[in-house]
């Protein structure tokens, strides 16, 4: 923050470079920040080239071409780069660089937010200018000053639009003397571009031909009032604030700020224009007071009806019974205390049949005295406090099943192609039907005229939120009172309110049914959730769910028992908080995000709070509902400690049994050299007088003794239940090259060629001496099994978290029967040997290193392969 606020003079990035030098033990360090709008890196900190800080600018290719250069990236965005000279310690550099990238990104965002807050504060000052300005001139002057300050602009200009084009009105930061032109034609390229844009334009490295000052960047926005353009605001040359910024020109955020201020200006301009116009209106009203007395009376009548409309609307909204809402609506329209229409007919739209269906018709029958009906209704209305209460209570007592309703209930009126109903339903228009209109439409509207028995009536659409839901037809059959334009205007509001009220009740009923259904579904979901949670917690397998950042989202009791911590201390924590024993285990889980497939680890050994345990671990990706992205990782851990220990015990018992079975074979192997030794000793006794013969006999005896020692050594090696391993990190490719060098002479004598195909990365943690013995044995067997002019190919490659080594030799592949026996002790296909070489290899690879060894016959030879974990592992607990 010090660097962003004070810039290079703070030397903050120089200190950062020194910290990185010290951490990596490098000779020197340079820190660059990426300026994306120019696609270049700028040197902002250095331990040895401080005279170039702020001046040197390099491309991405130049940065990536430097040795020991590291890009700073965050959220898929390049932040900068660090270049080290001769670093000696890089173990923690990756974490440093990730933290540095995130910190720089956050600092830049904070500075950006601070500038945004400043702009919003300027908007508050702009509001004060709007309300304090009494005329358009002071409004424009104050607006330009605030814009200049908010945008950090060198100058802000305003050109007003006229019929001929644009003319300079005012500016802050420049005067008329700095203008080359005060008038710009309407087809001028700059103003035309701004006028056609939605919010405005941002320009860098441009020159405005009507300004004499040099323009480095500019932002302009049109001032619109409805569909017309009042003028154009132009901000020129962003003034650089103190401190470091990645760019020093106007950008899209400045355009948004300018556009927002321009919109506010337009509103304030409209207010001032409106106030001035209002003053003129008041003057005219004062001069024409007498002329509008009749209009005032009409307005009073209108207000009265609006009050009735409000009461009617309240009464309808207070009811959630659909039939009752129908009654309230028709009562309000026909009551003498209400709108006093003689009759009101309600039709509801059926979208399936595209018809209007008769629901209710309210009004007096033929021969009834309507005045008497109204007086009786007025008497009852006096009982209630207000009109809305009267409508609610009256609707409850009203029996709408009268003769009129019986005539239209269930009757369908097709509105498509009907000259009146189509306009009302589909176009949502109120139709005032008059005798002349009926005459012009002719027979096509006689159905309604004949039904009503009148030649003047009003048809209202009941419009819901989006569409017409019904129609009300009003007439004055008995009083013959004409329908006024005021009635039409007021009833337009009544119809809209009634449509929404009816639609709300319909939706309420539908919502109530859906709510009941959802409540039932919720109960089922709650039951399934409890049922699933109960199953999860009672599983004998440990289950844990991680998010993409390695934080634990959920686990069950079995996992809590394995870890040795209560569940409430596990959920919400990062997996690293579980301790080093589980850290490697969960680091494998994070690779799922890249591999996007399941991973299994068998008999994974851990030193937990309960001691040594073995786990079968399965890692599975947690996909989102659309199965498109991975939102986390599911890890299951099955405790197989008892099984592993039983297998180890069984192996020991099998090994002892095997030793018993092969005891005779061991005795046979030992008897041969012993018999030879005894025979030659007896011969030597008989030829003591012949030193030369005795010396030859002694050579034979010595070789047989060596053979005997080799047999005993191999038997002892194979019979050892456990050996002390010395694990270290080394490159297995170097070990392969060493064995090839040792076996080269023997291969040459046998006329066999040895080739190697080694991977670039094959470092392992293992017992080097033991693996060397395995390689010597496999290569020696390959040499002996290869025909003259044969070839041996040794390969190494990495597969997941394991290194695989392959030894292939040309020649006759082993049969299926031989393949089953080759790892059995004392079995051999050679004329000489104990048959313990491959069993010892199997013991070293599988029992001592937790790996696997196997053989695969090929069409032109035989291949032996073994794999071991990269980080070392042992079934005997030695790591």
N, C-alpha and C positions, 0 to 999 in steps of 0.2 A: 504494500500500500504506500510505503514511503517513496518507492520508485515511481509509481503511477502518479503520486501527488506532487513530488518535487523534481522528478526527471533525473537526468544524468548527474546533476550536481549533488544528489544524495549519495552517489557511489554505492547504492544498495546492491546493485547487481554485481559490482566488483567484489563486494564482500561475499556474495553468494558464490561467485567463481572461486574465491579463496577457500570457502568451506568445502566445495566439491573437490578441489585440489587436495586438501588435507584428508578428506574422507577416502579418496582413491589413491593417495600417495602419488599423484601425478606431478609432472614438472610444471605444467601450465594448464590453464583452463580458459575457454572462451564461451560466453553465453549469448545466444541469439534469440530474438523474438521474430515470429513470422508475421509479416504484414500481407494479409490475404488479398487485399484489393490490388496489390502490385505483384503478388506471387513471388515474394522475395523474403530473405532473412536479413535482419539488421542486427549488427553487433551492439549489444547493450551493456555488456560486462566482461571484463578480462583481467587476468592477473599479470599480464606482461605487455599488452598492447593498448594501454589506456588512451593513448593519443588517437586511436582509431575508433574508440567507442562513440557510437552515434553516427559515425560517418560511413563505415564499411557496410556494404550491402551485397549479398551473394544470393545465387539461385539455389533451388533445391538440389539440382544435379551437383553443384559445387560442394554443398554440404555433405551429400551422401558419398561423394568421392573422397572425402577426407577420412583418414584413418582415425579410429576411435571416436567417431561422431555418433551421437545418439539423438534421435528425434524425440521431442516432447509432444505427446499426443493425448487428447482427452475427449471423450464423447465423439469419436471418429473425426476429430478436428485437429489440425496441426497447430500447436501452440508456439513451438520454437525448437531449439536444438542446443545441445551441449557438446563441445569438442574438447577432448582431453589430449594431452601430450604425454606419452610414455606412462600411462596409468599402471600401477602395480597391484592395486587392490580393488576388485570389481564385484566382490560378493554381495554387498548391500546396495550397489548402484541402482539396480532396477527399482527397488522400493523407493530410493531417494527420488529418482526421475519421475515415477508415478505420482508421488506426493507433490513434487515440484510442478508437474503438469496440472494437477488438480488445483493447486494453490494459485498458480498464475491465472488459470481460467476463472476461478472464483473472484480473484482480485479485480480482474478486468470487468466481470459482471457487476461487482459492487460499485466500481467507478461509474459504469454505465447507468446503474440504478440511481446513483447519487445525482447524475446529470439529469435523469428523467424526473426525479423528485423536484429538482430545481425548475425544470420546465413546467411542472404542474403548479409550483408556487407562483410562477409567472402568470399562469392561467388565472389564478386567484386575483392577482393584480390587474389582469386584463378585465376580469369581471367588474372590479371596482371602477375601472375606466368607463366601461359600458354604462353603468348605472349613474355615474357622475356627469356624463356628457349630456348636454342639453341640445346639441346640434350635430350634424354630420361632420362638420369641419373639425371640431374638437375631438369627436370620436375617432376620426381617421388619424389625427396627429398623435393622440394617446396610444392608439393601437400600434402604429409604426414604432413608437418608442419601446413598447413592451416586446414586440416581435424581435426587434434588434437585440434586446437584452436576453430574451429567452433562447434565441438561436445562436448567440455569440457571433452575430454577423457584423461585418464592417459597415454595411449599409442595407436599408430596406426601402424599396420604392413601391409606389402604387400608381398604376396607369388605369384611368377610368375609361370604360367603353362608351363610344358614341356611335352615331350612324355612319360617320366617315371612317372610324377606326378606333385607335386607342390614343389618349392624351394624358400626359404627365400631370398628376394632381398634387402629390406631396411625397416627401422622402425624409428619412432620418439617417444621417451619416454622409449624405451627398447633397449638393445644391444644384440649382439649374445650370450653373456655370460648368459643371462636370458632365452635363448631358450633351451629346452630339445632336440628337433629335429629341424634341419634346412630343412629337406626334408620330405614331406608327400606324401604317395602313393595316386594314383588317386581314390582308393576306400575307403579312409579314411572317416569315418562317417561324420565328421564336414564339410570338403571341398566338399564332395559329396552332402550334404544337401544344402549348399550355392549355388553350381553350378546349381543344379536342380531348384532353386527358380527363380521367375521372377525378383524381386528387391533385395532380400537378406533375412536374418533372424535376429530376435531379440531374445536374450537368457538372462535369469536371473537365478541367483543361479546355475551357472554351472562351470565346470572346464575344461579348454582346456589342453589336455594331453601333448601338445608340448610347453607349457609355464610353467616356474617355479613360476611366480608371481600368487598370489591369484586372481581369476576372480570372481567378484560379478555380473557383467552383461557385455554383449558383443553384438555388432551389426556388421554384415558382409554383403558385397555386391559383386557380381561377376562383373568383368570388361570385358564387351563383345565388340567385334568388329565384327559386322555382326553376323554370326552364330557361330563364334569361341569365346573362352574365353581366354583373355590375362592373367588373374590372379584373386586374391581375396584380397580385402581390409578388414582389421579387426580392429575395434575400441574396446578397452578394458577399462572397469571400468570408468563410468561417474563420473567426479569430481563434488561434490556438490557445487553449487554457494552459495554466502552469502544469508542469509534470509531463509524463510520457503518455502518448496515445498512438494507437496503431495506425490511425488515419487522421488527417487534419483537413478534411473537406466534408462538405455536406453529404449526407447519406439518407436512406429511406426513412429512418426514425425522425430526422429533421423535417422531411417532407410531411410525415404524419402529423407532427407537431404544428407545422405551418398550416396544413389543411384544417386541423381542428380549430386553430385560432381564427382562420379565415371564416369558417362556418359560424363561430361565435360572433365575429364581426358582422356577418350578414344578418344574424338574428337581432343584434343590437341596432343595426342600421334600419331593419324592418320596424323595430319598436319605435325609434325616433320618427321614422316616416309615418308610422301609424298614429303616434301622439300628435304630430302636426296635422295629420288628416282628421283626427278626432276633434281637435280644436275647431277646425273648419266646419265639421259636422255639427258641433254644438252651436256654433254661430247660426248655421242655417236652421237648426231646430228652434232656436229662440225666435227667429224671424217668422217661422211657420207654425207656431204653437197651435193657433186656432184651427189651422188646416188639418192638424193631426189629432184633434180631440176625438173624432169618431174612431180613428185608428187605435187610440188608447183604450176606448171602451171595448173595441174588438179584442185587444190584447188582454184586457181583464177577463173577458169571456174565455179567451184562449187559456189563460192561466187557470181559470176555474176548471176547464176541461183537462188541463194538464194535471191539476190536483186530483181530479177524478181518475186520470190515467195512473197516477202514482198509487192511489188507494187500490185500484183494480189490480195493478201489478203486485202490490204487497199481498193482497188477498190470495192471488194465484200462487205466489211463491210460498205462502204459508202452508199450503196443502200438498200432500204427497199421494193423494188418491186421484187417479187420472179422470174418472167420471166427475168427481167433485170440482176439478179444475175446469172441465167443460161447462159445468153449471155456473160457476163463478163468472166465467168469461161472458156467457150469454146473458146472465142476469145483469151484469154491469152495463152491457150494451143496450138492454131493453128497459131497464128500470127508469122510472120517471125522475128519480133522484140522480140517476147516472146520465148516460148519453141519450136516453129517451127515444131510441128507435122502436118502431112497432114490433118488428120480428127480427130474429137472428137465427140463421141456418148454419150449422157446422158440418163441414165435409173433411174427412181425413184421407191423406194420400196413401195409396197402396202401390209401392214401386214394382211389385211383382206383376200385377195386372195392368199397371200404368193407368189407374183409375182413381177417382175421388169417391170415397164411400161415405154414405150418409150416416151420421152419428146422433145428432140431436137438433131439434128445431123448437125454439122457444118464442111464445107470443100468444095473443088471444085468438080464439077461434072466430069463425064468421058469426056475426050477430052479438058478440060480447061487447060490453061497454068498456073501452080501453081507459077512459077517464076514471071510471069507478075502480078499475083494477089498479091504476096508479095511485089513487088516493088511499086504497087499502094498504098498498105496499109502503106508502109514505108513513102511514100510521104505525106500521110495524117497525119501520126504519127509525122512528123517534125513540124506540126502546134502547137502541144501541148507541155506543159512544161515537163511533165514526163509521164512514161508509164501508171501509174494509171489513170491519167486524160484522156489519150488517150483511154484506155479501157472503161471508163465511157461514154465518148462522142460517141465513135464508137458503143457501145451497144445500145444507144438511137436511132441511125440511122439504125441499122441492122434489116433487115427483115428476121427472122429465119424460115419463112414458105417457105423453098426451097424444091427442089426435094428430098434431102436426108431426111429431117424431115418428109416429107409426107410418106416416105417408112416405118418409124418406129413409128410415132406418134400414141399412144394408143395401140400399139402392146404389148402383154404380154409375158414375158419370165419366165418360172417356174424355180426357182433357187434350190429348194429342189431336191436332187438326181442328180443335174447337176454337173459333175466333176470339172468345173471351177467356175461357179457362186455360188455354195454352199460354196466353200472355201472363196470366196471373201466376200459374204454377211454375212455368219454365223461365219466364223473364222476371218474375217477382215484382210485377207491377200492380198497382191499385187501379181498377177499372170502374169508372163512374158511368153506368149504363143509363142512357137517356132515350126518350122516344125516337129522336133522330138517329141515334146509334143503332137501335133495334131495326129501324127501317132500312139503314144502309147495309146491315149484315143479312137481313132477310130471314129466310127459314132456318139458317144455320144456328140461330140463337133462340129460336122459338121454344126449345125445350125448357130453358130457364124461365123465360117470360110466362109460359103457360103454367109452369109449376108454381111460380110466385103469384101470378095473377096481377102483376103490376108492370108498368112500362118505365119505371125508374127505380134503380137499386144500385147498391155499392158492393163490389166484390173485392175482398181483402186477402192477400196471401199471408199465411202464418209462417214466417221464416225462422228457422232455427239458426244454429251457428253457421251451417254451410249451405243448407238447402231448404226448399219449401216442404213443410210437413202437413199442411192442410189449407183450407179456405173457409172464410166466413162471408156469408151473403146477408146484407142488411137492407131493409126496406121500410117505408112508412105507408103501408097499404091503407091504413084506416085514417090517419091524420092528414095524409097527403102533404106533409111538411117537406119542402125541398131540401136537398142535401147540399150544403155549402162547401166552398173550398176549404174553409177552416176545419170543417168536419173531416174532410179528406186528410188534411195534414196531421191533425191530432190522432186520427185513427191509424195513420201510418205507424205512429209510435206504439199505439195499443197493440197493433198486429205484431210488430216486432217483439214486444215484451211478452205477448201471449205465446208466440211461437217458441221463444226461449223457455218459457215456463212449462209448456206442454212437453217440449223436448227434454227438459231437465227431469220431469216426472217419469217420462219413458226411460231415460237413461238411469234414473234412480232405481226403478224397478228391475231393469236389466243388471245394474250394478249390484243390487241386493242379492239377486240370484247367483251372480258370479262370485260375490263375497262369500255366500254360503258354500259354494263349490270350492273356492280357494281355501276356506277355513277347514273343510274336510281334507283337501290336499295337504294343507299345512300340518294337520294332525298326523297324516300318513308319513309326511317327510320327517316330522319330529320323531315319530316312532322308528323310522328307518335310520335316522341319524343316531338315536340312542342305541339301536340294535347294532349298527355298524361300529360305533364307538366301543360298545361292550365287547364285540368280537375283536377289534383292534387291541384293546387293553388286555384281553385274555389270551392272545396268541402266545404260543411257546417260542415264537421267533421274534427277535427284536426288530422293530420297524422305526425308521426315522426319516423325515422329509426335510430337505434343505432347499432354500431358495437359490437363485442364481449367484448370490454373493456369499454363499456358504453359511447363511444364518439358519438356525434350526427352527422350522415352522411347527412340527408335530413329532411326537414320539410316543411309544407305549411303555407299559410297566416293565416288560422284559428288557428293552433297551436301557431303561433307567437302572435295572439290576446289573446289567453287563457293565455299564459305565461306573456304577457305584455312586450315583448322584440322584437326588429326588427330581421328579419331572419338572416341578416349578422352577428349578435352578438350571434346567437344560433348555426348555422352550424359550426362544427369543435370543439365545446366546449364539455367538459364532462358534463353529466347530473347533477352532483352536483353543477355546476355553475348556475343552474336555481333557486337555493334557497331551503331552508328547506321545503317549502310548497310542492315541487314536488319531493323531495328526496325519501321519502317512496314510492311514486307512481312508480318511475323508479327502485327502488331496487327490487320491485316485478318483473319488466321486466327481470332483470338479472337471475331470477330463471328459465326462459324459457330454458337457455342453458343446464340445468340439466334435467328439466322435459320433454322437447322436445314435448310439446303439448300446445294448446291454453289455455289462462286463461282469464276469464271475471270478471270484478268488476262492480257492478251496483250501481249507485247513490253515487259514491265516493266523499266525501266532501273535499273541499280545500279552504283555505283562500288565494286567489290570489290578484293581484294588483287591480282587479275590485271588490274585496270584496268576500263574500261567494258564491261559485259556486259548483254545483253538476255535476259529470261527469260519463257517462257510458264508461268504459275503456275496451279495448280488446287488449290482448298481443298475437302476433303470431310469430312463428319462421320464419326467413328468410333463406331458404335453398339454397344451391349452385345449379348450373344448373343440376348436376348429382343427386340431391336430396339425398346426402349422409351425408353432414355435415351442421351445422348451421353456417352461416357467420354473422348473426346479428339478431335483433329483430325489428318487426314492431309494433308500438303502435298507436291505434286509440282512440281518445278522443271525445266523443259526449257530448256537453253541454246540460244537461237536467235540468238546474236550474229552468226554468219556469215550466216544467212539475212537478218537485218535489214540488215546492211551491204551485202549483195548487192542487196537491194531498194532501198536508198538509192542505190547506184551505178546500178542499172537506171533509177531515177527520173531521176537526173541525165542519163543517156544519152538516156532518152526525152524529157526536157525539151529537150535540145540538138537531138534529131531533130525534135521538135515545132517548135522555133524555126526550124529549117531549112524545115520544111513551110510554116510560116506567114509566112516572110520575104516571099513575094510579096504575102500579104494585108497585111502591115505596110506594104510599099511602096505598096500600093494605098491604104491608109488615110492614109498620109502624102502621097501624090501629090495627093489631092483638095484639102486645104487649101493645099498649095504652089501648085497650079494656080490656085486662086482668088486667092492672094496675088499671084502673078505677073501675072494678068490685071488686077487692080485697080491694081497699080503702073504698068502700061503706060497704063491709063486716066488715072491721076493725072498722068502725064507730059504727056499730051495736053491736060489741063485745068488746067495750072498757073496759067493766068490767072483761073481761077474758084475762089477759095479755098473757097467753100461746098461745091462738088462734091468738091474734093480732101479736105476734112475728112470727108465721108461715106465716101469711099473708104478713108480711113485708119481709120475706125471698123470697117469691114468687115474690113480687113487685121488690125487689132488683135484682133478676135474670133477670126479664123482662126488667128492666132498662139497665142492662149490655147487654142483647140481642139487645135492642134498640140502645145503643151506638155502638155496633159492626156493626149493619146494617148501621147506619149513617156514621161511619168511612169508611166502604167499599164503600158506595155510593160516599162520598167525594173523596176518593182515586181514584176511577174510573173516577170521573167527572173532576179532576184537568187537565187543558190543558197542564201543564208543571210543572215539579218538579225539584228541585235543586239536582243534582247528585254529589256524592263524589267518584270520580274515584281513584282507587289505584291498585297497582300490588299485587296479592296474588295467592296462589295455590288453585284452585277450588276443588282439591281432599281433602284438609284439611277442606274446608267448607262442603263438602259432609259428611265427617266423623263426623263433629260437628252436622249436622242435624240428622244423623242416631242415634247419642247418645241421642239427644233430643227426638226422636220419638220411641226409643227402648221400653220404658215402655208401651206406647200406643199399639205398635205392639204385645208385650207380652200378654197384656190383651185380644187382639183379636186373640191370638194364631197364629201369623203370623211371619215368619222368614224374616229378611232383610239381603241380601248379597250385597257385592260391588265388582266390577271388574274395577279397576281404572288404567289409563295409567300412565307411568312414568313421563311424562312432560305435565302439564296442567296449567301453569301459565297464567293468564289473567289480563287485565287492565279493571276494571269494578267497579260498586257500590256494595260492598260486602253485605251491609244490604239488598239491593233490591233483589239480587240473592238468599240470604238466605231465604227471604220470598217466592220466587218462589219455591225453593226446598222443604220448609216445606209444602207448599200447595200441591205440586205434591205427596210427600211421604204420607201426611195425606190422600189425596184422594185414593192413592193406598192401604193404610191400610184399609180404610173403604170399598173399593170395593173388597178386597180379601176375599175368603171364609175361614172358619176355617181350620187350617193346611196349609194355603196358603203360597206363597213365593213372596218376592219383590226382584228384582235384579236392582242395580243402577250401571251404567257404565259411564265411561268418556274416550274420546279418541280425538286425534288431527287430523284434516283433513284440509290440506292446511294451510291457515292462520286463522283457526277457531277451537274452542274447542266445542265438542258436548257432551251433557249429556243426558242419557237415563234412564227413570224410568219405569220398567216393573213390572206388578203384574199378578199373576194367577187369573183365574176367568172367568166370562162371558164377552166376548168382546162387545163393544158398536155396535149398529146397524148403518147402513149407514145413516139413518135419524137422529140418535142421534149425529153422528160424525159431521154432517153439522151444528149442533146447539150448541155444547158444549162451544164454545168460544163466544156465543151470551150472552150479559148481562141478568141476572135474569133467565137464563135457567139452571135448575138443574135436575139431575136424583135422588137426595136424597130427603128424606121426610122433612129434615130440611136444611136450608141454603138459602142465598140470590141469589145464582147463579152468584156471581161476582168474585169468586176466580180465575177461569181460564181466564176470560176477563182481570183481573188485571195482571195476569202472562203474558198474551199476550202483554199488554201495556208496562210492564217492559222490556220484552225481545226485542220486535220489535220496539216500538216507542222510548224507552229510550236508548237501547243498540245497535240498528241497527242489530239485529239478527233475528231469526226465531223460532217459536214454532209450533209443530204439533203433531197429534196423529195417531198411526198405530195399527189397530186391528190385533191380532195374533190368531193362531188356539187355543191356550190354555190360552189366557189372553189379556191384553191391554198394549200398550207401549206408553208413552208420551216422546217426545224428544224436546230439544231446543239447538240451536247453537248461539254463539256470537263470534265476532272478537277477536283474541288474543290481539291485540294492542288497543282495545277499539274503540267504534264508536257510534254515536248517530244521529238519524234522526232529532233531535231537536237542533243539533248544539252544544251539550255539550260534550266535550272530556276531 
